[in-house]
Amino acid sequence: MPLPDWQRFHLDDGVLREPSPDRQRIIVWLPRRAENGVRCWERVCNVPGAAIAGDGVVCSTAATTIQAQERGGGIFGKLLQSFRKAPDAITWVLPTGGTTEQVGARQTDALLAWSEPGEGPLSDEQLAARWPQATRRQRLGSNLFLVTGVTATQSAEAPAETPSTSVATSASLGATPQGAMAQGAMAQGALLAQPNPRQQAEQLLAAARQAGDREREAAALADLGVACQRTGDSRAALPHLEAALQAAQEVNDQTLISDIQGNLGLVLAALGDPARGLQFLQEGLATARDSDNHFQVKSALDNLGQAYGAMRNHAGALIAFDEALTLASNLGDRPHEAEMLWCLAIQHAELGQRDYALTRGQEAIHAFEQLRSPHVPMLTEHLQKYAAGDGDARLPPSGVAAAANPATPTSGPGLLRMAFTAVKSMAKFVGSGLKTVAPAVREERLQTCGACEHHTGVRCKLCGCFTAVKSWLPHEHCPIGRWGE
C-alpha cells in the first residue's frame, strides 16, 4: 500500500507542520498545556520506510513522538528552565523559529491513522473500535489522527475479539513485512538506547579529571563541545570548546588545537559573531597546515567553506571546497569527496553557474552511488528539480543564517542546499528506513575504532563523526579504509 500525499491533509488550528526535505515524511508539532509557565509541545513524525497497514477503511503507519519544552522569555522562565534542563537535553527548532528542549525519551508506541480514499473522514468511534487498547486518540486534522499506546504490529493485525493475543518472538518477526518493520523498530530502539555522544563525552571528561590526565581532558571537552554544537546548542558548546582549547594548548596537541579552533569558529558564527568565528576558522586551517596533517587540513577547509557559503562569499567557498576535494581524493576519503562535490554544486548554483552546478551534482551522485548511500534517490530528485527550475533563485543558506530566516528552499540553489542538510543530519541517518548493520558487525567496527590512534573515545579525529552512531550505518566507511565495504 503506497504512502499518502501528506500535503493533502489539512491540519487543525494550532498544529504546526515542520518542513521536511523528504516527501515521504510528515512532521507536526502539537501544542500542550503549559507547565509552571513553560510552554510545552509534542513532536510527531511518521517512521520512514514503515509499512502501511489497512483493513479497507482505516489506514495507519508507525510514528514516534517526543515531548519538548519551549524556552521561555523573561527572568522567571529562564531561571526555571535552568533548573529543569537535563545535561543531555536535545534541542529542537519549532516551525515558528522558537527553540525547544526535549523532555524524556522518544516514544515509539504511536501510529498515524487516516481513512482510505473514498471512505470519508475518520471518526473517534472508528478509532476506538479499531484500537480499543489505545491510550490516546487525538485529531491532528480533517482526516488525520494520532493514536498512542499501540505498536506497529498491533496495527497490522485485525482487531482482536478477545484480549488473549499471542506474543511473537523475535525469531518469527521477520516472516512478514510487518514483522520486518518491527525488527527495524527494535534495531532503532537498540540504537537509540546507546549512550549518546554528549553522555559519552561527559563520562570521559569525569574520568580524565579524576585521573588528572590533562590531555584526555582536552579531548573530552572538545567532544562535549562538538556534541552540544551538533544538537543545536551553540551556547552550551562555547564554554566547553574554550576550555578545551586552553587545555589542548597546554599539552601542545596541534591536531586537537586545529579541530577545536574550527569548531569554535562555527559556534561563534552561529552565535552572531562571524568576524571572530572566521578568525578561528582561519587559525584552525593554519594550525593544520603547520602540523602537516592532511586530514585535518581537509576538515578545516570544509569548515571554512561552509562559513564562507553562509556569509555569501561564494567565490571563497569554491576555493576552500575545491582544495578539500583534491585532498579527499588524494587521501582516498571517498565519502568526504562525495560531500565536497555536492558543496561545490551548491556554490556554483549560488553564483548562477548552472552547467557547473549540474556537472558537480552529477559527479556527487555518482560518488554516493558507489558508496551505496541511501540518499541517492533524494539527491537525484533535488538535482532534477534544480535542473528544471529557476537556477537563479536565491534563498538564505542553511546553518548560520537559517536561524534568522527559517524559509524552506523550494527552487534554485536552496534545493541543493536542503538536500545537503538532509545528508548531514544524524537524525535522518538514524531514521532512514530503520536499517542498521548486525550487532556483531557494529561491535567489530567499534573495536577497530577503539584501537585506532585517531579515535578520541567518542569521535573520529579524521572525519569528525560520532562512532557510536556511525558504526550502526550500513553505508558508512572508515576514512582510511579500516572498515566498511
Residue, then its C-alpha position, 0 to 999 in steps of 0.5 A: m500500500p503506497l504512502p499518502d500525499w501528506q500535503r493533502f491533509h489539512l491540519d487543525d488550528g494550532v498544529l504546526r507542520e515542520p518542513s521536511p526535505d523528504r516527501q515521504r515524511i510528515i512532521v507536526w508539532l502539537p501544542r500542550r498545556a503549559e507547565n509552571g509557565v513553560r510552554c510545552w509541545e509534542r513532536v510527531c513524525n511518521v517512521p520512514g520506510a514503515a509499512i502501511a497497514g489497512d483493513g479497507v477503511v482505516c489506514s495507519t503507519a508507525a510514528t514516534t513522538i517526543q515531548a519538548q519544552e519551549r524556552g521561555g522569555g523573561i527572568f522567571g522562565k529562564l531561571l526555571q528552565s535552568f533548573r529543569k534542563a537535563p545535561d543531555a537535553i536535545t534541542w529542537v527548532l519549532p516551525t515558528g523559529g522558537t527553540t525547544e528542549q526535549v523532555g524524556a525519551r522518544q516514544t515509539d508506541a504511536l501510529l498515524a491513522w487516516s481513512e482510505p480514499g473514498e471512505g470519508p473522514l475518520s471518526d473517534e468511534q472508528l478509532a476506538a473500535r479499531w484500537p480499543q487498547a489505545t491510550r490516546r486518540q487525538r485529531l491532528g486534522s480533517n482526516l488525520f489522527l494520532v493514536t498512542g499506546v499501540t505498536a506497529t504490529q498491533s496495527a497490522e493485525a485485525p482487531a482482536e475479539t478477545p484480549s488473549t493475543s499471542v506474543a511473537t518472538s523475535a525469531s518469527l518477526g521477520a516472516t512478514p513485512q510487518g514483522a520486518m518493520a518491527q525488527g527495524a523498530m527494535a534495531q532503532g530502539a537498540l540504537l537509540a538506547q546507546p549512550n549518546p555522544r554528549q553522555q559519552a563525552e561527559q563520562l570521559l571528561a569525569a574520568a580524565r579529571q579524576a585521573g588528572d590526565r590533562e590531555r584526555e581532558a582536552a579531548a573530552l571537552a572538545d567532544l562535549g563541545v562538538a556534541c552540544q554544537r551538533t544538537g543545536d546548542s551553540r551556547a552550551a558548546l562555547p564554554h566547553l570548546e574554550a576550555a578545551l582549547q586552553a587545555a589542548q594548548e597546554v599539552n601542545d596537541q596541534t591536531l586537537i588545537s586545529d579541530i577545536q579552533g574550527n569548531l569554535g569558529l562555527v559556534l561563534a558564527a552561529l552565535g552572531d559573531p562571524a568576524r571572530g568565528l572566521q578568525f578561528l576558522q582561519e587559525g584552525l586551517a593554519t594550525a593544520r597546515d603547520s602540523d602537516n596533517h592532511f586530514q585535518v587540513k581537509s576538515a578545516l577547509d570544509n569548515l571554512g567553506q561552509a562559513y564562507g557559503a553562509m556569509r555569501n562569499h561564494a567565490g571563497a567557498l569554491i576555493a576552500f571546497d575545491e582544495a578539500l576535494t583534491l585532498a579527499s581524493n588524494l587521501g582516498d576519503r571517498p565519502h568526504e569527496a562525495e560531500m565536497l562535490w555536492c558543496l561545490a554544486i551548491q556554490h556554483a548554483e549560488l553564483g548562477q553557474r548552472d552547467y557547473a552546478l549540474t556537472r558537480g551534482q552529477e559527479a556527487i551522485h555518482a560518488f554516493e552511488q558507489l558508496r551505496s548511500p541511501h540518499v541517492p534517490m533524494l539527491t537525484e530528485h533535488l538535482q532534477k528539480y534544480a535542473a528544471g527550475d529557476g537556477d537563479a533563485r536565491l534563498p538564505p543558506s542553511g546553518v548560520a543564517a537559517a536561524a534568522n530566516p527559517a524559509t524552506p528552499t523550494s527552487g534554485p540553489g536552496l534545493l541543493r542546499m536542503a538536500f545537503t542538510a538532509v545528508k548531514s543530519m544524524a537524525k535522518f541517518v538514524g531514521s532512514g528506513l530503520k536499517t542498521v548493520a548486525p550487532a556483531v558487525r557494529e561491535e567489530r567496527l567499534q573495536t577497530c575504532g577503539a584501537c585506532e590512534h585517531h579515535t578520541g573515545v567518542r569521535c573520529k579525529l579524521c572525519g569528525c563523526f560520532t562512532a557510536v552512531k556511525s558504526w550502526l550505518p550500513h553505508e558508512h566507511c572508515p576514512i582510511g579504509r579500516w572498515g566498511e565495504 
